[in-house]
Amino acid sequence: MDEFSVQPSESLGFAPRIWAVGALCRAIADALDARFNPVAVRGEISGFTRAASGHCYFTLKDASGQLRCAMFKRAAQMLDFRPVDGELVEIKGRLGVYELRGELQMVVEHMRRAGQGAWFEQFLQLKAKLESEGLFDAERKRPIRTMPRGIGVVTSLGAAALHDVATALQRRVPHIPVVLAPSLVQGPDAPPTLVQGLQQLSQQPNIDVILLVRGGGSMEDLWAFNDENLARAIVASPVPIISGVGHETDFTIADFCADLRAPTPTAAAEMCALPQVELLSNLQLWGGALQTLAHRHLDTQAQRLDRAQARLGRPSEGLNTEKMQLLRWQQRLSQAVNTRTQRCHNELATLASGLARGVQQTPATARERLHRAELRLQLLDPKLVLQRGFAWLSDADGQAVTSVAQTQEGQALQATLADGVVDLRVAPSTHI
């Protein structure tokens, strides 16, 4: 007898019910619906994706468990924010069983923020700390050489990013050597290996730029690039570093510390050097320009040589030219001297004529001015005023009396007239 033909329950007198897989899943779903639904859950988002249909899929987790979730397009359109990995949210919906996989699943009908989440909070704290220390300052970051002697790459050997970078470098700069420093890119052991890879490449003399790359993933997958030691190693590296971690929407601490941030690993490979085709094109342009300048210079020197040879071949023409030039200068000098001499003679004759006229006119003019002054002085003689009937009054001290207020009754005065002086005495005033 087959050991599985007899069930222990048969010994108890009853046979177990035989379920079809789909029926059992539906029964479990019904039990969950009756026991829990509707239900609200709080946790951190992980692995958030949005399908082309508009449906969203993610995992809600905490320190002790995780729950697969689906948010269909109708509910997703009602979101007033963009969910990101590591964000703490509260969701409401219905628990069920995804029958095709036999997995527990929650269909989310509503979602709201409940905080930033532990991962994201750690990210923000470290970002603020390093930013305050100046590790993100643009002044600290170094330019990337357009023609590096060698390119270093720090990534995992099994990463898709390595294939993308290698393909891009082979296509664009096949002439530049590439050195790989294998390292882990995920998990708690990844940061030390990344730091070791950077230090190893920075010690090589011909490496002028280092690519720190990894493909996309959730916040947990990229968490190794948020390590503080890795950030400080990037800043301390003597070689410029280009960070190409995740997709365009992913940002890590390494991105902020690197000298240049690329949106993808492929973009990082494209930023590290000018493509060979462009360099060859530039070289052709520069070669053509140099050839043109060389031909132009040679033509100019040839013309100068021809002119010099022509002058040396007929020296008499040069002498005649110089003799004619000297004659012209002599004529100009003689004409200038004659013109200047004649001008001086004319100025001297004018000055002499003016001096003679001044000598003749000065005595007569002086006598006339003296006579006019004498007449003015005569007109100012006070005697002429006294002759017209006026008198000059003065007190005993000889001071002029010009006001009645200066006199008093019985005061002795003198009146000077045109022909002599008369003594006076002030009489009492009489009022009419």
ABEGO torsion letter per residue (X at the ends): XBAAABBAAAAAGBBBBBBBAAAAAAAAAAAAAAAAOBBBBBBBBBGBBBBAAGBBBBBBBBAABBBBBBBBAAAAAABABBBBBGBBBBBBEBBBBBAAAGBBBBBBABBBBAEAEAAAAAAAAAAAAAAAAGAABAAABBBBBABBABBBBBBBAABAAAAAAAAAAAAABAABBBBBBBBBABEAAAAAAAAAAAAAAAABAABABBBBBBBBEBAAAAAAAABAAAAAAAAABABBBBBBBEBAABBBAAAAABABBBABAAAAAAAABBBAAAAAAAAAAAAAAAAAAAAAAAAAAAAAAAAAAAAAABAAAAAAAAAAAAAAAAAAAAAAAAAAAAAAAAAAAAAAAAAAAAAAAAAAAAAAAAAAAAAAAAAABAAAAAAAGBBBBBBAAGBBBABAAABBBGBBBBBBBAAEBBBBBBBBBBBX
